[in-house]
Amino acid sequence: MLTGIDPLLSGELLRILDHMGHDDTLLVADAHYPSCRSGAPVIDLPVTSPEAVRAIRTVLPLDLYAGPSVTLMTPEPGTGEEVQAQLTEAVAAPDQDRIEFIDRFPFYERAEKIFAVVRTAEVRKYGCIMIRKGVVGDEEGPEA
């Protein structure tokens, strides 16, 4: 057991997050997502997607350089608003322009290049989010 580390972050997950480099992307996927499709390592975390993101963000900085830091799948009207609002809050991006929404199939295409997947027990639709890793110490962005 380590102090100061969220108990949701297993040793296996911490190792994956540590091995990620600047601009590598982590997918936090809901239970419906084809998590093994990309061939990237898959870590199971038996919590909701927002809980997983909140824990991961305690150790994973966002990429605050060019382009969005966070990608969500555009939901069908009337579906996914609650979980996506919770994901947006949990990821704690400094500005809304750091967050993008893309359609389902482009989301799947982009996810083919991810570094790793955290597969959650989230059963609500559209509970998936991609997070680009930034540089430790750059929490204030490139202007800092």
Buried (B, 14 or more C-beta within 10 A) or exposed (E): EEEEBBEBBEEEBBEBBEEBEEBBBBBBBBBEBEBEEBEBBBBEBEBBBBBBBBBBBEBBBBBBBEEBBBBBBBBEEEEBEEBBEBBBEBBEBEEEEBBBBBEEEEBBEBBEEBBBBBBBBBEBBBBBBBBBBBBEEBEEBEEE
